[in-house]
Amino acid sequence: MQERRRRLRERQEHERQEVRRRQQAQKAALTDLDSAVARLDDARSAVAASVARAAEVFPSTEALAELTPFDVREVRAYQRLHRRAEAAAAPESAPVG
């Protein structure tokens, strides 16, 4: 009887450890994923800023698109993304009155 209880306790403890190990692995995977998404967002913002700056010095988005891996629609989309990011980063003007 005691042997059976001991084995049951050991099995339960082993199962608890396995659940903890799985939870830790899942938490680590989610942390890695969050970090990768943040890096991707940063890279996308950097590309958008570079495309927007390039669009300012080229005579047209078509001219820029001819020399880059982006088509005209992508260039314009990156310009919009950059404008939105700048607008979000700009401090709100204080209401007058």
Secondary structure as a PSIPRED ss2 file (coil, helix, strand):
# PSIPRED VFORMAT (PSIPRED V4.0)

   1 M C   1.000  0.000  0.000
   2 Q H   0.000  1.000  0.000
   3 E H   0.000  1.000  0.000
   4 R H   0.000  1.000  0.000
   5 R H   0.000  1.000  0.000
   6 R H   0.000  1.000  0.000
   7 R H   0.000  1.000  0.000
   8 L H   0.000  1.000  0.000
   9 R H   0.000  1.000  0.000
  10 E H   0.000  1.000  0.000
  11 R H   0.000  1.000  0.000
  12 Q H   0.000  1.000  0.000
  13 E H   0.000  1.000  0.000
  14 H H   0.000  1.000  0.000
  15 E H   0.000  1.000  0.000
  16 R H   0.000  1.000  0.000
  17 Q H   0.000  1.000  0.000
  18 E H   0.000  1.000  0.000
  19 V H   0.000  1.000  0.000
  20 R H   0.000  1.000  0.000
  21 R H   0.000  1.000  0.000
  22 R H   0.000  1.000  0.000
  23 Q H   0.000  1.000  0.000
  24 Q H   0.000  1.000  0.000
  25 A H   0.000  1.000  0.000
  26 Q H   0.000  1.000  0.000
  27 K H   0.000  1.000  0.000
  28 A H   0.000  1.000  0.000
  29 A H   0.000  1.000  0.000
  30 L H   0.000  1.000  0.000
  31 T H   0.000  1.000  0.000
  32 D H   0.000  1.000  0.000
  33 L H   0.000  1.000  0.000
  34 D H   0.000  1.000  0.000
  35 S H   0.000  1.000  0.000
  36 A H   0.000  1.000  0.000
  37 V H   0.000  1.000  0.000
  38 A H   0.000  1.000  0.000
  39 R H   0.000  1.000  0.000
  40 L H   0.000  1.000  0.000
  41 D H   0.000  1.000  0.000
  42 D H   0.000  1.000  0.000
  43 A H   0.000  1.000  0.000
  44 R H   0.000  1.000  0.000
  45 S H   0.000  1.000  0.000
  46 A H   0.000  1.000  0.000
  47 V H   0.000  1.000  0.000
  48 A H   0.000  1.000  0.000
  49 A H   0.000  1.000  0.000
  50 S H   0.000  1.000  0.000
  51 V H   0.000  1.000  0.000
  52 A H   0.000  1.000  0.000
  53 R H   0.000  1.000  0.000
  54 A H   0.000  1.000  0.000
  55 A H   0.000  1.000  0.000
  56 E H   0.000  1.000  0.000
  57 V H   0.000  1.000  0.000
  58 F C   1.000  0.000  0.000
  59 P C   1.000  0.000  0.000
  60 S C   1.000  0.000  0.000
  61 T H   0.000  1.000  0.000
  62 E H   0.000  1.000  0.000
  63 A H   0.000  1.000  0.000
  64 L H   0.000  1.000  0.000
  65 A H   0.000  1.000  0.000
  66 E H   0.000  1.000  0.000
  67 L H   0.000  1.000  0.000
  68 T C   1.000  0.000  0.000
  69 P C   1.000  0.000  0.000
  70 F C   1.000  0.000  0.000
  71 D C   1.000  0.000  0.000
  72 V H   0.000  1.000  0.000
  73 R H   0.000  1.000  0.000
  74 E H   0.000  1.000  0.000
  75 V H   0.000  1.000  0.000
  76 R H   0.000  1.000  0.000
  77 A H   0.000  1.000  0.000
  78 Y H   0.000  1.000  0.000
  79 Q H   0.000  1.000  0.000
  80 R H   0.000  1.000  0.000
  81 L H   0.000  1.000  0.000
  82 H H   0.000  1.000  0.000
  83 R H   0.000  1.000  0.000
  84 R H   0.000  1.000  0.000
  85 A H   0.000  1.000  0.000
  86 E H   0.000  1.000  0.000
  87 A H   0.000  1.000  0.000
  88 A H   0.000  1.000  0.000
  89 A H   0.000  1.000  0.000
  90 A C   1.000  0.000  0.000
  91 P C   1.000  0.000  0.000
  92 E C   1.000  0.000  0.000
  93 S C   1.000  0.000  0.000
  94 A C   1.000  0.000  0.000
  95 P C   1.000  0.000  0.000
  96 V C   1.000  0.000  0.000
  97 G C   1.000  0.000  0.000
